[in-house]
Structure formats: C-alpha cells, structure tokens
Amino acid sequence: MDDGTILYVDYDLFNAGNEELIETTREETAKKHDKHEESRTYEPLCVTVGEGRLIEGFEESLSEAEAEKDYEIDIPPVKAYGERDSNAVEMLGPQQLARQVKDPDNLQVGGPVEIGGRTGTLVMFRAGRARIDFNHALAGKTLRYNYRITKVVEDKGEQVETLLKMTTGSDDFEVEFDGDDVTITIPEYLGYDQQWGMAKFQLIRSLRDSVGVQTIIFRDVHPIREVGEIDEHEGHDHEGHDHGEEE
C-alpha cells in the first residue's frame, strides 16, 4: 500500500507477553475475551497509510499488506510505544502535589494524573506522597496485531467524503468536482466549531496527498432565517451569504 492510501482495517491488538486483549474492532473478539462494550459500535478502523497516526510497526506492516488477507505480526517496543524509562517515574511530596494537582485529595491509584501538561498514572499514594509513572501504559510491551484490510477506498468522491468524516466526524458535506479541483460545502453548524479552523489545514494536506486534488474551495452557506427563528449555535439571526475560501 502506497503512502496516502485510504483503507479500512479490522484488527485485534494483544499484549504478546500474556495474550491479554488490549483493543479490537471486532465485536466477536471483544465478547470472546470478556471485553465487550454495549455502548460501542464495532467496525473497521479507517486509516491513511503513512500519515503517522499509527505506531511505526503497524504502519510498516500495512504498507506491505494486501487487501482481504489475514496477517499476524509481533511489534517490539522500539517500534510501538518504546521501552520503559525509569526516569519517567517520579515521586512528589505533599507540597508539590498541592501546587501542581488540582484536587490531590481525590487522587486514585491506577488513575490518570496531569501535571505540567504531562499525563501519567498514579501508582502509589501514601501519607500525602505520590509516585507517578509518565511512561505510556504500553511502554516496554511487545504487541501482537491480528488484522485484515477489508477495503481500499479508490473512488475520488468517496476518498474525499471519507477524509472529511475522519477529520470532523460529520458526513453532512456536499462535494463537487471540476476536473482535479474540488468544492466542499460545509454544514452550517461546523462554521461555529472553533476546532474546524485547525482541522481544515490538516484536511487540505490529506486531500492533496491522498486524492491528488488541486484547488480546494470550502463553501459556507448561511440561509436567510425567518423572523424569530433562533440560531441554535449563535442565538441570533444571520443574514444569508455565500463565500468560498480557495486554498
């Protein structure tokens, strides 16, 4: 699979050392290992090869894999979440906890702790002193993936729609092509989302790398509202306007 390929992959992730199931996209696997979550929808993961959102070892395997074939791979820590670092385990006294933790009295062993922009795991809390492990929970572990690429997205329109949903979680876009140029009409509510501005820059890069589009126009449409109609996002009326941002 070339970098930029958009695909769907079903996988089971195990700790290779003890065969404990860590994560799965398959409902039957979750049930078999007593990890089933009723509120969750089990479905293949959509990824873009080479984008860097997966651990290195899994990315490398996907780049060499073929669709509709089953694979089992073991990934060493160096290509997963790294080796454990003893220097990443820190002991904090009562005064440090009071200064750096919002509510130190409610700390729970095994729970997350955020200090100075870092998130760790509380491994000991006694007499006002805490030991916090800032290693990733899977650091030092060899990981086993059983996976299958279930679909490779090849249609340009579907590629754009897939990237839009991956980036925003929404499928309420309208997509129009003019040769290698694309116009994307965004849903009105997304215009009020502060994270959309940042997500758009990532989306532009993905559209060019994965789909090969040239000019990208994002189109906002705000229809004229009836008198007394309240905008659920802004709380007041907006005059209709239609503008495009060309990237």
Residue pairs with C-beta under 8 A, 6 or more apart in sequence:
1 7
1 49
1 62
1 63
1 64
1 65
1 149
1 152
2 49
2 50
2 63
3 49
3 50
3 51
3 63
3 209
4 48
4 49
4 50
4 209
4 210
5 48
5 49
5 50
5 152
5 210
6 46
6 47
6 48
6 49
6 152
6 153
6 159
6 162
6 163
6 210
7 46
7 47
7 49
7 62
7 67
7 149
7 151
7 152
7 153
8 44
8 45
8 46
8 47
8 149
8 150
8 151
8 153
9 25
9 44
9 45
9 47
9 62
9 147
9 148
9 149
9 150
10 25
10 26
10 44
10 45
10 147
10 148
10 150
11 23
11 24
11 25
11 26
11 45
11 145
11 146
11 147
11 148
12 21
12 23
12 24
12 25
12 26
12 29
12 145
12 146
12 147
13 21
13 22
13 23
13 24
13 143
13 144
13 145
14 20
14 21
14 22
14 143
14 144
14 145
14 146
15 22
15 138
15 141
15 142
15 143
15 144
16 74
16 141
16 142
16 143
16 144
17 141
17 142
19 144
21 29
21 30
21 33
21 35
22 138
22 143
24 30
24 33
24 35
24 42
25 42
25 43
25 44
25 45
26 42
27 36
27 42
30 36
30 37
30 42
44 150
44 151
46 162
46 165
46 166
47 53
47 54
47 62
48 163
48 166
48 206
48 209
48 210
49 59
49 62
49 63
50 59
50 63
51 206
52 59
54 62
55 75
55 79
55 80
55 81
55 143
56 79
56 80
57 73
57 75
57 76
57 79
57 80
57 143
58 73
58 75
58 145
60 79
61 71
61 73
61 75
61 145
61 147
62 149
65 71
65 147
65 149
66 149
67 149
67 150
67 151
67 152
68 148
68 149
68 150
69 148
69 149
70 146
70 147
70 148
71 145
71 146
71 147
71 148
72 144
72 145
72 146
73 144
73 145
73 147
74 142
74 143
74 144
75 142
75 143
75 144
75 145
76 142
77 83
77 139
77 140
77 141
77 142
80 138
80 141
80 142
80 143
81 136
81 137
81 138
81 139
81 140
81 141
82 136
82 139
82 140
83 139
83 140
84 135
84 139
84 140
85 135
85 139
88 120
88 133
88 134
88 135
89 123
89 131
89 132
89 133
89 134
89 135
90 120
90 131
90 132
90 134
91 129
91 130
91 131
91 132
92 100
92 115
92 129
92 130
92 131
92 132
93 128
93 129
94 104
94 128
94 129
97 104
97 107
97 128
97 129
97 130
98 104
100 115
100 116
101 107
101 113
101 114
101 115
104 130
107 113
107 122
107 125
107 130
108 122
108 125
109 122
109 123
109 124
109 125
110 121
110 122
110 123
111 121
111 122
112 119
112 120
112 121
112 122
113 119
113 120
113 121
113 122
113 130
113 132
114 120
115 132
118 134
119 134
120 132
120 133
120 134
120 135
121 132
121 133
121 137
122 130
122 131
122 132
123 131
123 132
123 133
124 130
124 131
125 131
153 159
153 162
156 177
156 211
157 175
157 177
159 210
159 211
160 175
160 182
160 184
160 207
160 211
160 213
161 171
161 173
161 175
163 203
163 206
163 207
163 210
163 211
164 170
164 171
164 173
164 175
164 184
164 203
165 171
167 199
167 202
167 203
167 206
168 190
168 196
168 199
170 187
170 190
172 187
172 190
173 184
173 185
173 186
173 187
174 184
174 185
175 182
175 183
175 184
175 185
176 182
176 183
176 184
176 185
179 214
180 212
180 213
180 214
180 215
181 213
181 214
181 215
181 216
181 217
182 207
182 211
182 213
182 215
182 216
182 217
183 217
183 219
183 244
184 216
184 217
184 218
184 219
185 219
185 220
185 221
186 196
186 218
186 219
186 220
188 220
188 221
188 222
188 223
189 232
189 233
190 196
191 220
191 222
192 233
192 234
200 218
204 216
204 247
207 213
207 216
208 216
215 246
215 247
216 246
216 247
217 244
217 245
217 246
217 247
218 244
218 245
218 247
219 242
219 243
219 244
220 241
220 242
220 243
220 244
221 240
221 242
222 238
222 239
222 240
222 241
222 242
223 240
224 239
224 240
225 231
225 237
225 238
229 237
230 236
230 237
231 237
231 238
